[in-house]
Amino acid sequence: QVQLVESGGGLVQPGGSLRLSCAASGFTLRMYVMSWYRQAPGNERELVAQIGNTGGASDYADSVKGRFTISRDNAKNTMYLQMNSLKPEDTAVYYCRRSYSGYWGQGTQVTVSA
């Protein structure tokens, strides 16, 4: 069955960096567009970044452009989100999703605080 498992979240100071990973199984990753979402307490889940199936195209929310980089390694069935210059407002649970589907990971908490 389809599984998406995020890892790499944690507590980081403002200005710091984290790299999230999303390990995919049960399907062939290279065939699908993939995305990262986040949800902060009291807020709706929002799209953070999306990447084409070959990794050649990507798109970002305005709030993370220039700070976050989405990437993928289809040979490893894994997608990544490199997050730099983190801000307190980036605090949220981050989810990976097989785009345009109901397949989501369980989420990983990212907390940016001094």
C-alpha positions, 0 to 999 in steps of 0.5 A: 500500500502507499506509504509516505513517512516524513522525518527530520523535524525538530526544534531550531533557533531562528535563522537555523536550518533543517532538512525534511525527508519524505520516504515513499513506498508502495508506488513508483515515486518518479511517476508522480508530482509531489508536494510539501504542506504545513499546518500551524495551530489554528490555521488551515493546511497550506501548500509550501512547495511542489516538484514535478515528477522528474524534479525539473520543475518546482513551485513555492509559496511566496512566504518561503521563496528563496529560503526553502528548496524542494528536491527529490531522489527518485532512485531512493524513493525520497523527497526532501525539503531544505529549509534555511533562514527559518523564522518563528512563523515557519513553526508548523507540522509539515506533511508530504503528499502525493499531489492531487491525491488523498495520500499524505504522510503523518507529519513532522513537527518543526518548531522555530524558537529561541 
